[in-house]
Amino acid sequence: AEDTGVRVELAEEDHGRKSSIALRLWVEDPKKLKGKPKDNGAIEFTFDLEKETPDDVAQEMIDSGFFHESDLKIIAKSIRDRVALIQWRRDRIGPRIQ
Amino acid sequence: SSFTQVVHSAGRRFIVSPVPESRLKEQ
């Protein structure tokens, strides 16, 4: 995945069984964003792999004032790339504890 | 504590905490 300057990581161990997981997002390189982020903290949130889309979360982060509207795409892409990796890993490994 | 919580109108909670220095790229 291309480096967007925004880092999204798992905020908890993923055992591959729950549809919702905790993720943590923070801006590693603010110069890559169009707008100025509200602060440089890490934002932790829960994401439902089955029911939600990265764009939903990105829009809610903008509504909540964390990022500027013009950064919607880059925030959504950063979340999408991490979610794709989690899904790929789950498809390969499956639920670890049967 | 240095954690702040923001709840979006759709109900999602965002918990903001400081990023460990080690994780921030050199500015």
Backbone of each chain as nested JSON, in Angstrom:
{
  "chains": [
    {"id": "A", "residues": [
      {"number": 1, "name": "ALA", "atoms": {"N": [0.863, -1.192, 0.0], "CA": [0.0, 0.0, 0.0], "C": [0.9, 1.244, 0.0]}},
      {"number": 2, "name": "GLU", "atoms": {"N": [0.476, 2.244, -0.774], "CA": [1.27, 3.476, -0.884], "C": [1.259, 4.177, 0.477]}},
      {"number": 3, "name": "ASP", "atoms": {"N": [2.36, 4.837, 0.838], "CA": [2.449, 5.511, 2.13], "C": [1.672, 6.821, 2.084]}},
      {"number": 4, "name": "THR", "atoms": {"N": [0.559, 6.858, 2.86], "CA": [-0.3, 8.054, 2.809], "C": [0.123, 9.083, 3.858]}},
      {"number": 5, "name": "GLY", "atoms": {"N": [1.067, 8.71, 4.72], "CA": [1.441, 9.63, 5.81], "C": [0.525, 9.455, 7.005]}},
      {"number": 6, "name": "VAL", "atoms": {"N": [-0.504, 8.596, 6.82], "CA": [-1.436, 8.311, 7.926], "C": [-1.274, 6.836, 8.278]}},
      {"number": 7, "name": "ARG", "atoms": {"N": [-1.01, 6.547, 9.532], "CA": [-0.774, 5.152, 9.969], "C": [-2.039, 4.617, 10.624]}},
      {"number": 8, "name": "VAL", "atoms": {"N": [-2.447, 3.425, 10.221], "CA": [-3.599, 2.767, 10.871], "C": [-3.119, 1.399, 11.326]}},
      {"number": 9, "name": "GLU", "atoms": {"N": [-3.29, 1.142, 12.626], "CA": [-2.833, -0.146, 13.149], "C": [-3.933, -0.802, 13.97]}},
      {"number": 10, "name": "LEU", "atoms": {"N": [-3.78, -2.093, 14.185], "CA": [-4.696, -2.791, 15.091], "C": [-4.425, -2.283, 16.498]}},
      {"number": 11, "name": "ALA", "atoms": {"N": [-5.488, -2.0, 17.24], "CA": [-5.298, -1.542, 18.625], "C": [-5.502, -2.705, 19.581]}},
      {"number": 12, "name": "GLU", "atoms": {"N": [-5.685, -3.9, 19.008], "CA": [-5.847, -5.088, 19.881], "C": [-5.419, -6.305, 19.062]}},
      {"number": 13, "name": "GLU", "atoms": {"N": [-5.208, -7.423, 19.744], "CA": [-4.855, -8.685, 19.072], "C": [-6.066, -9.121, 18.259]}},
      {"number": 14, "name": "ASP", "atoms": {"N": [-5.845, -9.512, 16.982], "CA": [-6.977, -9.95, 16.155], "C": [-7.001, -11.48, 16.101]}},
      {"number": 15, "name": "HIS", "atoms": {"N": [-7.99, -12.071, 16.769], "CA": [-8.084, -13.546, 16.749], "C": [-8.925, -14.033, 15.582]}},
      {"number": 16, "name": "GLY", "atoms": {"N": [-9.402, -13.103, 14.795], "CA": [-10.12, -13.517, 13.58], "C": [-11.54, -13.987, 13.821]}},
      {"number": 17, "name": "ARG", "atoms": {"N": [-12.068, -13.738, 15.049], "CA": [-13.428, -14.257, 15.281], "C": [-14.493, -13.172, 15.361]}},
      {"number": 18, "name": "LYS", "atoms": {"N": [-14.107, -12.008, 15.879], "CA": [-15.112, -10.936, 16.029], "C": [-15.193, -10.133, 14.738]}},
      {"number": 19, "name": "SER", "atoms": {"N": [-16.413, -9.652, 14.403], "CA": [-16.502, -8.831, 13.179], "C": [-16.038, -7.41, 13.481]}},
      {"number": 20, "name": "SER", "atoms": {"N": [-16.094, -7.014, 14.77], "CA": [-15.639, -5.638, 15.034], "C": [-14.267, -5.68, 15.701]}},
      {"number": 21, "name": "ILE", "atoms": {"N": [-13.394, -4.784, 15.258], "CA": [-12.026, -4.746, 15.807], "C": [-11.674, -3.306, 16.176]}},
      {"number": 22, "name": "ALA", "atoms": {"N": [-10.728, -3.206, 17.1], "CA": [-10.282, -1.855, 17.502], "C": [-9.076, -1.471, 16.641]}},
      {"number": 23, "name": "LEU", "atoms": {"N": [-9.14, -0.27, 16.075], "CA": [-8.044, 0.243, 15.25], "C": [-7.54, 1.543, 15.848]}},
      {"number": 24, "name": "ARG", "atoms": {"N": [-6.315, 1.885, 15.495], "CA": [-5.735, 3.15, 15.98], "C": [-5.148, 3.868, 14.76]}},
      {"number": 25, "name": "LEU", "atoms": {"N": [-5.501, 5.143, 14.621], "CA": [-5.051, 5.932, 13.456], "C": [-4.295, 7.158, 13.95]}},
      {"number": 26, "name": "TRP", "atoms": {"N": [-3.169, 7.435, 13.335], "CA": [-2.525, 8.705, 13.634], "C": [-1.769, 9.199, 12.4]}},
      {"number": 27, "name": "VAL", "atoms": {"N": [-1.487, 10.505, 12.419], "CA": [-0.818, 11.126, 11.261], "C": [0.685, 11.047, 11.507]}},
      {"number": 28, "name": "GLU", "atoms": {"N": [1.368, 10.344, 10.602], "CA": [2.825, 10.188, 10.764], "C": [3.546, 11.336, 10.045]}},
      {"number": 29, "name": "ASP", "atoms": {"N": [2.932, 11.794, 8.95], "CA": [3.587, 12.849, 8.165], "C": [2.546, 13.895, 7.753]}},
      {"number": 30, "name": "PRO", "atoms": {"N": [2.317, 14.915, 8.617], "CA": [1.249, 15.9, 8.356], "C": [1.401, 16.622, 7.012]}},
      {"number": 31, "name": "LYS", "atoms": {"N": [2.632, 16.61, 6.487], "CA": [2.832, 17.337, 5.209], "C": [2.068, 16.676, 4.067]}},
      {"number": 32, "name": "LYS", "atoms": {"N": [1.688, 15.403, 4.282], "CA": [0.988, 14.696, 3.193], "C": [-0.513, 14.965, 3.204]}},
      {"number": 33, "name": "LEU", "atoms": {"N": [-0.966, 15.684, 4.227], "CA": [-2.404, 16.008, 4.288], "C": [-2.628, 17.408, 3.718]}},
      {"number": 34, "name": "LYS", "atoms": {"N": [-3.808, 17.6, 3.144], "CA": [-4.12, 18.926, 2.581], "C": [-4.473, 19.908, 3.695]}},
      {"number": 35, "name": "GLY", "atoms": {"N": [-5.3, 19.396, 4.654], "CA": [-5.721, 20.277, 5.748], "C": [-4.841, 20.022, 6.969]}},
      {"number": 36, "name": "LYS", "atoms": {"N": [-5.002, 20.89, 7.999], "CA": [-4.204, 20.703, 9.212], "C": [-4.995, 19.85, 10.203]}},
      {"number": 37, "name": "PRO", "atoms": {"N": [-4.444, 18.688, 10.619], "CA": [-5.193, 17.86, 11.572], "C": [-5.424, 18.625, 12.875]}},
      {"number": 38, "name": "LYS", "atoms": {"N": [-6.536, 18.318, 13.562], "CA": [-6.872, 19.062, 14.794], "C": [-5.773, 18.874, 15.836]}},
      {"number": 39, "name": "ASP", "atoms": {"N": [-5.304, 17.656, 16.01], "CA": [-4.163, 17.494, 16.927], "C": [-3.36, 16.28, 16.465]}},
      {"number": 40, "name": "ASN", "atoms": {"N": [-2.221, 16.061, 17.092], "CA": [-1.396, 14.963, 16.559], "C": [-1.5, 13.709, 17.428]}},
      {"number": 41, "name": "GLY", "atoms": {"N": [-2.658, 13.533, 18.034], "CA": [-2.823, 12.329, 18.866], "C": [-3.212, 11.123, 18.03]}},
      {"number": 42, "name": "ALA", "atoms": {"N": [-3.196, 9.961, 18.688], "CA": [-3.651, 8.732, 18.025], "C": [-5.139, 8.581, 18.326]}},
      {"number": 43, "name": "ILE", "atoms": {"N": [-5.922, 8.279, 17.299], "CA": [-7.377, 8.154, 17.469], "C": [-7.748, 6.676, 17.423]}},
      {"number": 44, "name": "GLU", "atoms": {"N": [-8.286, 6.192, 18.544], "CA": [-8.668, 4.769, 18.598], "C": [-10.179, 4.664, 18.397]}},
      {"number": 45, "name": "PHE", "atoms": {"N": [-10.596, 3.664, 17.62], "CA": [-12.025, 3.494, 17.352], "C": [-12.305, 2.026, 17.043]}},
      {"number": 46, "name": "THR", "atoms": {"N": [-13.583, 1.67, 17.095], "CA": [-13.976, 0.298, 16.759], "C": [-14.561, 0.296, 15.363]}},
      {"number": 47, "name": "PHE", "atoms": {"N": [-14.218, -0.724, 14.6], "CA": [-14.668, -0.809, 13.196], "C": [-15.296, -2.185, 12.98]}},
      {"number": 48, "name": "ASP", "atoms": {"N": [-16.48, -2.209, 12.361], "CA": [-17.141, -3.49, 12.087], "C": [-16.829, -3.91, 10.652]}},
      {"number": 49, "name": "LEU", "atoms": {"N": [-16.034, -4.959, 10.522], "CA": [-15.568, -5.402, 9.2], "C": [-16.726, -5.792, 8.297]}},
      {"number": 50, "name": "GLU", "atoms": {"N": [-17.839, -6.25, 8.91], "CA": [-18.92, -6.732, 8.043], "C": [-19.919, -5.636, 7.689]}},
      {"number": 51, "name": "LYS", "atoms": {"N": [-20.132, -4.701, 8.64], "CA": [-21.229, -3.76, 8.396], "C": [-20.777, -2.376, 7.931]}},
      {"number": 52, "name": "GLU", "atoms": {"N": [-19.499, -2.03, 8.18], "CA": [-19.13, -0.621, 7.934], "C": [-18.097, -0.504, 6.817]}},
      {"number": 53, "name": "THR", "atoms": {"N": [-17.974, 0.726, 6.308], "CA": [-16.939, 0.961, 5.285], "C": [-15.953, 1.996, 5.839]}},
      {"number": 54, "name": "PRO", "atoms": {"N": [-14.712, 1.955, 5.342], "CA": [-13.718, 2.955, 5.771], "C": [-14.18, 4.389, 5.51]}},
      {"number": 55, "name": "ASP", "atoms": {"N": [-14.987, 4.544, 4.451], "CA": [-15.459, 5.912, 4.154], "C": [-16.399, 6.426, 5.248]}},
      {"number": 56, "name": "ASP", "atoms": {"N": [-17.189, 5.49, 5.846], "CA": [-18.091, 5.893, 6.943], "C": [-17.237, 6.511, 8.06]}},
      {"number": 57, "name": "VAL", "atoms": {"N": [-16.19, 5.776, 8.446], "CA": [-15.379, 6.216, 9.586], "C": [-14.661, 7.512, 9.251]}},
      {"number": 58, "name": "ALA", "atoms": {"N": [-14.124, 7.583, 8.024], "CA": [-13.391, 8.803, 7.626], "C": [-14.314, 10.008, 7.695]}},
      {"number": 59, "name": "GLN", "atoms": {"N": [-15.539, 9.835, 7.22], "CA": [-16.502, 10.952, 7.246], "C": [-16.817, 11.333, 8.697]}},
      {"number": 60, "name": "GLU", "atoms": {"N": [-16.976, 10.346, 9.565], "CA": [-17.284, 10.648, 10.973], "C": [-16.112, 11.362, 11.638]}},
      {"number": 61, "name": "MET", "atoms": {"N": [-14.895, 11.012, 11.233], "CA": [-13.725, 11.695, 11.814], "C": [-13.711, 13.156, 11.374]}},
      {"number": 62, "name": "ILE", "atoms": {"N": [-14.125, 13.392, 10.155], "CA": [-14.175, 14.777, 9.65], "C": [-15.314, 15.529, 10.34]}},
      {"number": 63, "name": "ASP", "atoms": {"N": [-16.483, 14.855, 10.458], "CA": [-17.616, 15.483, 11.173], "C": [-17.174, 15.859, 12.602]}},
      {"number": 64, "name": "SER", "atoms": {"N": [-16.333, 14.997, 13.193], "CA": [-15.938, 15.235, 14.595], "C": [-14.812, 16.253, 14.693]}},
      {"number": 65, "name": "GLY", "atoms": {"N": [-14.373, 16.757, 13.532], "CA": [-13.382, 17.837, 13.563], "C": [-11.939, 17.378, 13.628]}},
      {"number": 66, "name": "PHE", "atoms": {"N": [-11.669, 16.081, 13.472], "CA": [-10.263, 15.629, 13.543], "C": [-9.483, 16.051, 12.307]}},
      {"number": 67, "name": "PHE", "atoms": {"N": [-10.179, 15.976, 11.145], "CA": [-9.465, 16.259, 9.89], "C": [-10.299, 17.197, 9.029]}},
      {"number": 68, "name": "HIS", "atoms": {"N": [-9.63, 17.752, 8.017], "CA": [-10.322, 18.645, 7.087], "C": [-11.02, 17.806, 6.005]}},
      {"number": 69, "name": "GLU", "atoms": {"N": [-12.15, 18.313, 5.542], "CA": [-12.958, 17.628, 4.51], "C": [-12.086, 17.184, 3.324]}},
      {"number": 70, "name": "SER", "atoms": {"N": [-11.098, 18.021, 2.988], "CA": [-10.297, 17.708, 1.782], "C": [-9.413, 16.472, 1.998]}},
      {"number": 71, "name": "ASP", "atoms": {"N": [-9.327, 15.983, 3.235], "CA": [-8.492, 14.796, 3.504], "C": [-9.322, 13.529, 3.617]}},
      {"number": 72, "name": "LEU", "atoms": {"N": [-10.613, 13.616, 3.265], "CA": [-11.497, 12.451, 3.389], "C": [-10.91, 11.235, 2.663]}},
      {"number": 73, "name": "LYS", "atoms": {"N": [-10.493, 11.449, 1.425], "CA": [-10.03, 10.32, 0.607], "C": [-8.788, 9.657, 1.206]}},
      {"number": 74, "name": "ILE", "atoms": {"N": [-7.866, 10.475, 1.684], "CA": [-6.599, 9.924, 2.185], "C": [-6.825, 9.169, 3.494]}},
      {"number": 75, "name": "ILE", "atoms": {"N": [-7.739, 9.672, 4.312], "CA": [-8.054, 8.99, 5.586], "C": [-8.77, 7.679, 5.277]}},
      {"number": 76, "name": "ALA", "atoms": {"N": [-9.74, 7.73, 4.355], "CA": [-10.493, 6.516, 3.994], "C": [-9.554, 5.468, 3.396]}},
      {"number": 77, "name": "LYS", "atoms": {"N": [-8.62, 5.928, 2.561], "CA": [-7.688, 4.976, 1.914], "C": [-6.786, 4.323, 2.956]}},
      {"number": 78, "name": "SER", "atoms": {"N": [-6.343, 5.109, 3.908], "CA": [-5.434, 4.565, 4.94], "C": [-6.144, 3.475, 5.731]}},
      {"number": 79, "name": "ILE", "atoms": {"N": [-7.419, 3.725, 6.053], "CA": [-8.187, 2.728, 6.824], "C": [-8.454, 1.512, 5.932]}},
      {"number": 80, "name": "ARG", "atoms": {"N": [-8.795, 1.779, 4.664], "CA": [-9.112, 0.682, 3.731], "C": [-7.923, -0.247, 3.548]}},
      {"number": 81, "name": "ASP", "atoms": {"N": [-6.729, 0.333, 3.444], "CA": [-5.535, -0.503, 3.246], "C": [-5.32, -1.426, 4.443]}},
      {"number": 82, "name": "ARG", "atoms": {"N": [-5.51, -0.909, 5.647], "CA": [-5.298, -1.739, 6.848], "C": [-6.4, -2.818, 6.934]}},
      {"number": 83, "name": "VAL", "atoms": {"N": [-7.632, -2.42, 6.655], "CA": [-8.759, -3.377, 6.729], "C": [-8.547, -4.5, 5.716]}},
      {"number": 84, "name": "ALA", "atoms": {"N": [-8.051, -4.137, 4.526], "CA": [-7.808, -5.162, 3.487], "C": [-6.76, -6.163, 3.973]}},
      {"number": 85, "name": "LEU", "atoms": {"N": [-5.742, -5.64, 4.66], "CA": [-4.663, -6.504, 5.161], "C": [-5.203, -7.456, 6.224]}},
      {"number": 86, "name": "ILE", "atoms": {"N": [-6.094, -6.936, 7.089], "CA": [-6.678, -7.742, 8.162], "C": [-7.551, -8.842, 7.547]}},
      {"number": 87, "name": "GLN", "atoms": {"N": [-8.348, -8.452, 6.552], "CA": [-9.222, -9.434, 5.886], "C": [-8.386, -10.514, 5.194]}},
      {"number": 88, "name": "TRP", "atoms": {"N": [-7.322, -10.044, 4.517], "CA": [-6.463, -10.999, 3.774], "C": [-5.869, -12.002, 4.746]}},
      {"number": 89, "name": "ARG", "atoms": {"N": [-5.405, -11.495, 5.888], "CA": [-4.766, -12.359, 6.891], "C": [-5.798, -13.325, 7.464]}},
      {"number": 90, "name": "ARG", "atoms": {"N": [-7.007, -12.83, 7.734], "CA": [-8.061, -13.691, 8.291], "C": [-8.418, -14.792, 7.285]}},
      {"number": 91, "name": "ASP", "atoms": {"N": [-8.496, -14.415, 5.998], "CA": [-8.848, -15.425, 4.983], "C": [-7.769, -16.496, 4.923]}},
      {"number": 92, "name": "ARG", "atoms": {"N": [-6.491, -16.085, 5.095], "CA": [-5.395, -17.036, 5.016], "C": [-5.309, -17.891, 6.272]}},
      {"number": 93, "name": "ILE", "atoms": {"N": [-5.392, -17.209, 7.436], "CA": [-5.131, -17.938, 8.687], "C": [-6.426, -18.483, 9.27]}},
      {"number": 94, "name": "GLY", "atoms": {"N": [-7.522, -17.759, 9.094], "CA": [-8.812, -18.183, 9.682], "C": [-8.773, -17.963, 11.185]}},
      {"number": 95, "name": "PRO", "atoms": {"N": [-9.9, -18.272, 11.872], "CA": [-9.933, -18.056, 13.326], "C": [-8.863, -18.945, 13.973]}},
      {"number": 96, "name": "ARG", "atoms": {"N": [-7.986, -18.346, 14.737], "CA": [-6.849, -19.114, 15.278], "C": [-7.301, -20.188, 16.246]}},
      {"number": 97, "name": "ILE", "atoms": {"N": [-8.287, -19.834, 17.081], "CA": [-8.691, -20.828, 18.083], "C": [-10.026, -21.412, 17.62]}},
      {"number": 98, "name": "GLN", "atoms": {"N": [-9.995, -22.667, 17.189], "CA": [-11.259, -23.253, 16.704], "C": [-12.224, -23.432, 17.864]}}
    ]},
    {"id": "B", "residues": [
      {"number": 1, "name": "SER", "atoms": {"N": [-5.903, 12.46, 32.982], "CA": [-5.183, 11.599, 32.029], "C": [-5.2, 12.314, 30.682]}},
      {"number": 2, "name": "SER", "atoms": {"N": [-4.276, 11.879, 29.828], "CA": [-4.163, 12.61, 28.558], "C": [-5.014, 11.951, 27.479]}},
      {"number": 3, "name": "PHE", "atoms": {"N": [-6.066, 11.23, 27.903], "CA": [-6.97, 10.622, 26.915], "C": [-8.198, 11.508, 26.814]}},
      {"number": 4, "name": "THR", "atoms": {"N": [-8.632, 11.78, 25.572], "CA": [-9.91, 12.474, 25.456], "C": [-10.818, 11.609, 24.587]}},
      {"number": 5, "name": "GLN", "atoms": {"N": [-12.115, 11.74, 24.833], "CA": [-13.068, 10.907, 24.083], "C": [-14.038, 11.799, 23.334]}},
      {"number": 6, "name": "VAL", "atoms": {"N": [-14.282, 11.476, 22.078], "CA": [-15.248, 12.217, 21.256], "C": [-16.264, 11.188, 20.771]}},
      {"number": 7, "name": "VAL", "atoms": {"N": [-17.558, 11.468, 20.966], "CA": [-18.575, 10.53, 20.472], "C": [-19.284, 11.179, 19.285]}},
      {"number": 8, "name": "HIS", "atoms": {"N": [-19.241, 10.504, 18.165], "CA": [-19.871, 11.041, 16.953], "C": [-21.39, 10.859, 17.045]}},
      {"number": 9, "name": "SER", "atoms": {"N": [-22.145, 11.681, 16.344], "CA": [-23.622, 11.603, 16.416], "C": [-24.128, 10.209, 15.993]}},
      {"number": 10, "name": "ALA", "atoms": {"N": [-23.334, 9.512, 15.159], "CA": [-23.794, 8.165, 14.743], "C": [-23.501, 7.149, 15.847]}},
      {"number": 11, "name": "GLY", "atoms": {"N": [-22.825, 7.625, 16.922], "CA": [-22.63, 6.727, 18.073], "C": [-21.223, 6.195, 18.222]}},
      {"number": 12, "name": "ARG", "atoms": {"N": [-20.376, 6.386, 17.182], "CA": [-19.021, 5.828, 17.32], "C": [-18.179, 6.679, 18.272]}},
      {"number": 13, "name": "ARG", "atoms": {"N": [-17.422, 5.959, 19.149], "CA": [-16.539, 6.685, 20.072], "C": [-15.136, 6.753, 19.486]}},
      {"number": 14, "name": "PHE", "atoms": {"N": [-14.558, 7.954, 19.59], "CA": [-13.144, 8.102, 19.194], "C": [-12.375, 8.451, 20.465]}},
      {"number": 15, "name": "ILE", "atoms": {"N": [-11.368, 7.657, 20.769], "CA": [-10.561, 7.931, 21.959], "C": [-9.182, 8.41, 21.504]}},
      {"number": 16, "name": "VAL", "atoms": {"N": [-8.844, 9.637, 21.889], "CA": [-7.593, 10.245, 21.427], "C": [-6.545, 10.145, 22.535]}},
      {"number": 17, "name": "SER", "atoms": {"N": [-5.389, 9.625, 22.153], "CA": [-4.288, 9.513, 23.139], "C": [-2.998, 9.962, 22.458]}},
      {"number": 18, "name": "PRO", "atoms": {"N": [-2.0, 10.325, 23.237], "CA": [-0.748, 10.793, 22.612], "C": [-0.085, 9.665, 21.825]}},
      {"number": 19, "name": "VAL", "atoms": {"N": [0.489, 9.969, 20.694], "CA": [1.232, 8.971, 19.91], "C": [2.614, 8.821, 20.551]}},
      {"number": 20, "name": "PRO", "atoms": {"N": [3.05, 7.583, 20.815], "CA": [4.384, 7.415, 21.398], "C": [5.433, 8.108, 20.51]}},
      {"number": 21, "name": "GLU", "atoms": {"N": [6.319, 8.882, 21.12], "CA": [7.347, 9.624, 20.362], "C": [7.996, 8.721, 19.307]}},
      {"number": 22, "name": "SER", "atoms": {"N": [8.232, 7.495, 19.707], "CA": [8.984, 6.583, 18.814], "C": [8.235, 6.335, 17.509]}},
      {"number": 23, "name": "ARG", "atoms": {"N": [6.935, 6.594, 17.489], "CA": [6.147, 6.275, 16.296], "C": [5.987, 7.468, 15.368]}},
      {"number": 24, "name": "LEU", "atoms": {"N": [6.389, 8.657, 15.85], "CA": [6.202, 9.835, 14.976], "C": [7.414, 9.95, 14.065]}},
      {"number": 25, "name": "LYS", "atoms": {"N": [7.178, 10.107, 12.758], "CA": [8.302, 10.262, 11.828], "C": [8.971, 11.591, 12.146]}},
      {"number": 26, "name": "GLU", "atoms": {"N": [10.308, 11.703, 11.846], "CA": [10.952, 12.989, 12.133], "C": [10.209, 14.05, 11.305]}},
      {"number": 27, "name": "GLN", "atoms": {"N": [9.877, 15.149, 11.949], "CA": [9.04, 16.171, 11.297], "C": [9.856, 16.949, 10.279]}}
    ]}
  ]
}
